[in-house]
């Protein structure tokens, strides 16, 4: 009698399926973080540590999870974060993801270093999506990328600011993705490992070609695989980026600018001063500076400092619809998730991601009902028994002197 195959239900189920279906080095690329992965673990653990306050005997027969964010209406406070190399985890993953996001009524953000180009994703989309930008040394390439995003209808530019240098991800070092052996070198060197994952080899490795960074291929004309881009990209990350670059971007971009990678309240204030329409409280999913606080721990401080001047979002550590409610309770307008959508696509393709997004909505609705909230605007710190680590008691609300001390 064969093993019973159960349908995946939670984010953790999709993660386990993805782990089985991806070659180990690709799974670890998505799953891993910097150094000892302390921040990676804290991002998830600190969400789970926030107890919820159950309230009963309220009329919750009419629930609405919709929000207004950056001038648009969305079905729930969730967006898909930009994920580099996504198209190596599932066939043309970015195009699949934008379709799933649209079906769910939430934003999708395309990475600069995605496998699918902005034009390919636009062809799969029916409404504007967000485009994530790295500030490259060659400002001519930046200008061109911004122009291409505008040409396909993007109205929101997400500038990632915490990658002026690349954090060391030791799983990638152990797997050979860092320190000399590159992606395709790993594929060739571990052919047996690839053969153990025939579904990936056929669906992604063969049918998912070309495996190039679609947004960058025209700037590296001799590139035919991700390994050909490695040296060029490493040399293009600009450690000289400053706040002045936001003003430079504003001069060529008349859409919305979102600054992603803010952890410090003072940086959030500066971003607002320089014209950011929103900031994303993010530590790059624990993939950059290990040892920093979780994003949910820093969110209330950032909201206190700048939430009345710019919209505040959060990413890193989101694993469920309950986490969406926790993030909103701590002051976020919306939350973004990265790893879960890649796990779902790797596990079950577009249908898997659509199912996961349905699960997030269902979890959010149940949690709203049992905390006596019928609208997202009703979600406040009152729904929490305890706030994030280091914060005052949740029901005392935000705005404490300790939260403001960081920006004086």
RALIN-V762766 format. One line per field, one symbol per residue. burial: # if it has 9 or more other C-alpha atoms within 8 Angstrom, else .. A space follows every 50 residues. Layout:
burial = ???
This chain:
burial = .........##.###.###.###.#####..####.########.##..# ###......#..#.###.#....########################### ##.###############.###.##..#########....###.##.### .#.###########..#.#####..###..#######.....##..#..# #####..#..#######..#..#.######.#...###..#.#..##..# .....#################.#################..######## #######..######################################### ####.##########.##########..##########..#####..... ..##.#..
